[in-house]
Amino acid sequence: MGGGFGPLLSFLATTRGGLDGHLVGALRKARSSVQSSLVTRVIGIALAAVVIIYLSPKVYALGPSYFLRIVAVGVALGAIYALIAIGYTMVYGIVELINFAHGDVFTLGAFISLPLLVTPFWHLTEETGGGWGIVLPLIAVFLIVMLITGLINVGIERVAYRPLRNAPRLAPLITAVGVSFFLEGVMYLWKGAVNLHYPDLLPSNRFVGGTFSAKDVIVIVAAVILVAGLAFFVNQTKLGKAMRATAQDRDAARLMGINIDRTISATFFIGAVLAAAGGITYGLYINSVNNGLGFPIGLVAFTAAVFGGIGNIPGAALGGLIIGLIRATNDGYVDPQWTDVVTFAILILVLTLRPTGLLGMRVPEK
């Protein structure tokens, strides 16, 4: 009997040793993760303390009203960045494509909306703006432009990106750059390389001591409604669930009967819808657009998407909000010439400490 139990005891000892090894490895990994998280928090707190110490004299000197105004502008701009960043992150989360043309789709939405706003049919002029009478015409313009821009982006995906879906990653990346130049050229031939005046239709009433304006509130509320609608669509509808399944594992989603091509086209459509809404909102807020606007705005929005966690929709929204606040704070308290430097320096620092972004990266399974 002793001979019979020998191999069993040996197997148990070996198994126990293997389990102990795995357990020790897991504990070491967990301890390393905790230490890394602790270091990240300490560095983050130290940086926040440096920023507060540096800005506090200026904040005190310029007063609380100016600070609240900076916050209002930062949140409003951050809401616009978030609308664009979500398009970047949705496309990357499903097909792992950095769609550099997305910023130009944003500008295209603003360009398409211009003739619709000034057409006599709506009677939308700066003299008649600011009242409740512009609400329904503005909603109609939003819907029309979002539909047109979404269909254009679906066509771009079908013609330029779908044939290269299984090609090396460099091919669709270069194609995206080419599409960006193409759209920019089309807008140049259409309107020229000049700053176009966008009608100032939103009310300019100020409240809370003149720190907040009705424009700020309208822009923020519009962005919140669009993002909430997207969240409902992605989480509650059949197509939204198909998009989440495709983002998680494209091959498994195909085996479950999901039409991958239709799902990817829907992703491009929704991304363009949000970008077009962002373009109209930007025009109504800043009152100026040009054909080259897509590159700098798109770059900042892509930064926001990476900052929050590429492929992560809540992360893109959070990243857009934070980037908007950072840029507004630097413009208001430091020097606008350093805004891009500060923005990308903070991005590099965050990605060095947390490469997956603030809320983590979500990309398709291989």
N, C-alpha and C positions, 0 to 999 in steps of 0.2 A: 504493500500500500504506500510505503514511503516513496518507492520509485515512481508510483503513479501520480503522487501529488507534487513531485519535484518540478516537472515542467510547468504545472499550473502555478506554483509559487514563484517560479522564475518569471513567468509571463506577467503575474500580478506586480512583481517588483519592477519589471521593466516598464509596465504600463504606468505604475505610480511615479517612476522616475520621469517618464515622458510628460505626465500630467503636471508634476512638480515643475519641470522645465518650462512648460507652457504657462503655468501660473506665475512663475517668476518673471518670465518675459512680459506677460500682460501687466504685472505690477510695475515693472520697470518702465514700460511704455506709458502707463497711466501716470506714474510719478513724473516722467519727462514732460508729459502733456500739461500736468498741473504746474510744473516749474515754468514751462514756456508761457502758459497763460498768466502766471503771476508776473513774470518779467514784462510781458506785453502790457499788463495793467499798470505796473509801476512806471514804465516808460510813457504810457498814455497820460497818466496823472501828472507826471513831471512836465510833459509838453503842454498840457492844459494849464498848469501853473505858470509856465513861462509866458504863454500867450496872455493869460489874465494879467500878469504883472506888467507885461509890455503895453497892453491896450488900456489898462485901467486909468492911467493919467489922462489919456485922450478921451475916454468915455466920460470921465468926470468933468473934463474941461468943456466938452461939447453938450453935456446935459443929457438927461434921460429921454427927452422928446426926440432928439436926434438918434439916439440908440434904438428907440422903438421904430423910428422910420426906417433905419437900416434893416432891422429884423423883418419889417413888413415887405420891403423890396426883396430881401433875400429869400423869403418864403415864396413870394410870387414868382421870382425867377426860377427858384428851385422846383416849383410845380411844373413850369414849362420844360425844364431840363428832364424832369421825371417822365413826362409824356413821351419825349424822344428816346430816353434811355430804355424805357420798357420795350420799344420796338427793337432796339439793338439786342437786348437780353433775350427776348422771345425767339428771334431768329437764331441766335447763337445757341440757345438752349436746346433747339430741335435739330438744326443742321450743322452746328458748329461753324457757321460762316460769319465773319466780321463784315457786315454789310456797310461798307464805307459810303454807299450811295444814300443811306438812310437820312443823313442830314440834308441832302438836296431834295429828298422827297418832302421833308419838312418845309423847305423854302418853296417848293412847287405848290404846296397847299396854300401858302400865303399868296403866291402869284395868281393862282386860279381864282381865289376868293375876291381879288381886287375888282375885276370887271363885274362880278356878281353884286358886290356891295354898292357900286356906284351906278348900276343900271336904274333907269327911271321907274322900273316896275316896283322896286322896293321903297323908293323915296327915302333912302338912307343917306343923309347928308350931315355934315358937322353942325349945321344949324338946327336940324331936327333931332340930332342925337341926344342921348342922356335921359330920355324919357322911357316910359313903359311901352311906347309904340314901336320901339326897335326890337323888342324881345322876340316876337314870332318871326319877323324877317331874318334876324340873326340866327335863330335856330334852324330856319330853312336853309340859309347859306351854309351853316356848319354841316348839315346833313348832306347837301348836294356835293360840297367840296370833299367831304370825307369819302363819299361813295366813288366819286371820280378818281381821287387819288388812290384809293384802295384798289380799284380796277387797274389803274396804271401800274401799280406795284406788283399785282398778280401777273400782268403781262411781262414785266421785267423778269420776274422769277421764272416764268415759263420759257422765255426766249433766251435769257442770259445765264441763269443759274442751274436750271434743271438738267440741261445736257452735260453739265460739269459736276453733277452730284457725286459721282464715283471717281472723279479725277483727283490727282494730287491736290493738296490743300492750296498750293500756290496759285493754281489756275483760277479757281473761283475768286480768290482774293484779288488777283490782278484784274479780273473781270469786273469786280465791284468798284475798283478804282476807275476803270474805264466807263462804267455806267454813271459814276459820279460826274466825271468830266462831260459826258454826253448831256446829262440833265442840266448842268451848269451852262453849257453852250446853247442849249435850246432856250433857256431863260434869257441868256444874253441876246440872242437873235430876236426874242419876243419883245423884251422891254429895254434892252441896252444895259450897259454897265454903269448905272446911276442909282442913287438912293431914291426909291419911290416913296412918296408920301402915302401913308395908310390912314384912312379916315379915323379921326378921333371921335368915336361914337359912344364910348362908355362914359358914364357920369364921373365928374371929377370932384364930387363932394368929399370933404375931409371931416374926420371926427377924431375923438380921443386927443384933443389938443392939436389937431392937424397932423398927427403922426401916421394915421391910417387913411387911405383913400378908398372910395368905392371901387376904383379900378383894381386895387390889390385884392379886395374881398371877392370880386367877381372872378378874377383869374384863379384864385385859390379854390373857390367853390366849384368852378367848372372842372378843374383838374381832379379834385376829389371825387366828383360825380363820375367822371370818365374812368378813373382808376377803380372805383368801387364797382362800376358796371363791368369792367374787365374781370375783376376778381369773382363776381357772381357768375359771369359767363364761363370762366375757366373751371370753376369748382362745381357748378350746378348743371351745365348743359352737356349733352352727349358729345358734341364736337369739342368742347373744352376738356372733357375727360380723355378724348382721343388725342388731343394735343399733349396732355400730361403723360399719357402712356407712350406716345412717340418720343417725347423728350427723355423718358426713363430708359426705354429699350426699344429701338426702332424695329428690330427683327422680330421680337416677341409681339409687338403691336401688330405687325403685318400678319403673323401667324394667327392672331386673334380676329382677323377679318377687318382691321382698320385700313382704310384707304390712305396710304402714306402721302401720295401726291396731293390729294385733296386737303389733307391736314396741313401740309407745308404751305400750300397756296392760301389757306385760311389764315395761317400765321402771318404771312406777308401782308395779307389784306388788313388784318387787325392792326399790325404794326404801322401800316401806312395811314390807317384811320386815325390813330392816336397822334402820329406825326403831323397830319394835316390839321387836326384840332389844335395842336401846339403851334403850328405856323399861323393860323388865324388869331389865336390868343396872343401870340407874340406881336403880331401886327397891331392888334387893338391896344396892346399895352405900351409898346415902344413907339408906334406910329411911323415906322420906317422899315423898309425891307430892300434888299438888293440881291442880285443873282449869285453873289459870292458868299452869302450868309451861311449856307449849309455847311461849309467846311469848319469854320471856327465853332459854331454852335454844335455841330455834330461831334466834333472832337471833345468838347466839354461834356456833352451828354454821354458819349462812349466812356469817358473817364468816370462819370457818375455810375454807369452800369458796372464797370470793373471795380469801382470803389465799394459798391454795395454787395457785389458777388455776381459775376457774370452767369447768366442763365437763371437768376433768381429774381422774380418779378417784384416781391416786396423789397428786396435788396436794391433794385434799380430805383424804386420810388424813394427809398431812404437815402440812397447815394445822391440822387438829384436834389433832394432837399438840403442835404449837408453841403454839397458843392455850391448851391445857390447862396446859402448863408456865408460860406467862406469867401466867395467872390464879392458879395455885397459888403462884407465887413472890411475886406482889404481895400475895396474902392473907397469906402467912406472914411476909414481911419488911417490908412497907410498911404498907398500910391497906386492908382489904376495901372501904371506901367508894370507893376510887380505882380499883378493879379494872376496871370498865367503861370508865372514862376512859382508863386506860393501854392497854387492849385495842384500843379504836377509834382512839386516837392512833397506835399502832404500825401499825394497818391503813392509816390514811390516809397515813402516811409511806411505807410499803412500796409502796402503789399510786401514790404520787406519783413514786417512783423507778422502779418497774416495774409499769406499769398492768395487765399481763396476769397478775400474780401470780407466785409463786415458780417454778412449773414451767410457766407459760404457759397461755393460755386455749385451749380447744378447743370450737368452736361449729359448727353446721351451715353448709355452703356455701350461698350464696345463688344 
